[in-house]
């Protein structure tokens, strides 16, 4: 698993949820404040990440919330958990 696979996974999830228009703002917006991702999405994403990448994310932890503020940070966070960094 690499960062591109994680990015593709998250991008596909958000496109299904928000439509293709989300790709224009995804890399610039605060995902939580803008409503692109909410608490239910964090739970769903965590479950899907566990299924697809065999990684456990706690959607209720402050660390997860902080790392899902921006799209790039979410990718880096998931990758760091998988790679053990």
C-alpha positions in Angstrom: 0.0 0.0 0.0 1.3 3.4 -0.9 0.0 7.0 -0.6 -1.5 7.0 -4.1 -3.7 4.0 -3.1 -4.9 5.7 0.0 -5.5 9.0 -1.9 -7.5 7.1 -4.5 -9.6 5.3 -1.8 -10.4 8.5 0.0 -11.1 10.4 -3.2 -13.5 7.8 -4.4 -15.3 7.8 -1.1 -15.7 11.6 -1.1 -16.8 11.7 -4.8 -19.5 9.1 -4.0 -20.6 11.2 -1.1 -20.3 14.8 -2.5 -20.1 14.4 -6.3 -17.2 15.2 -8.6 -17.3 18.9 -7.7 -15.6 18.0 -4.4 -12.3 17.4 -6.3 -12.0 21.1 -7.0 -11.9 22.1 -3.3 -10.7 18.9 -1.6 -7.0 19.9 -1.3 -7.8 23.5 -0.1 -10.7 23.1 2.3 -10.8 22.1 6.0 -12.7 18.8 5.6 -14.4 19.0 9.0 -15.4 22.7 9.1 -16.7 22.6 5.5 -18.8 19.6 6.2 -17.1 17.4 3.6 -16.5 14.9 6.3 -18.6 14.6 9.5 -18.4 12.2 12.5 -20.4 9.5 10.7 -18.0 9.7 7.7 -15.1 9.2 10.1 -16.6 6.1 11.4 -17.4 4.8 7.9 -14.0 5.7 6.6 -12.4 4.0 9.6 -14.3 0.8 8.9 -13.5 0.8 5.2 -9.8 1.5 5.8 -9.7 -1.4 8.2 -11.3 -3.7 5.6 -9.3 -2.5 2.6 -5.9 -1.8 4.2 -6.0 -3.8 7.5 -5.4 -0.7 9.5 -7.3 0.2 12.7 -8.3 3.9 13.1 -10.1 5.2 16.1 -12.6 7.7 14.7 -13.2 9.1 18.2 -9.6 9.9 19.0 -8.3 13.5 18.9 -5.3 12.4 16.9 -7.6 11.0 14.1 -9.8 14.2 14.2 -6.7 16.4 13.9 -5.3 14.4 11.0 -8.6 14.5 9.0 -8.8 18.3 8.9 -7.0 18.4 5.6 -7.1 15.8 2.8 -3.3 15.5 2.5 -2.9 15.1 6.2 -5.4 12.3 6.3 -3.5 10.4 3.6 -0.2 11.0 5.4 -1.8 9.8 8.7 -3.2 6.6 7.3 0.1 5.9 5.6 2.1 6.5 8.8 0.0 4.1 10.7 0.4 1.4 8.0 4.1 1.9 7.7 4.6 2.2 11.5 6.2 5.6 11.4 
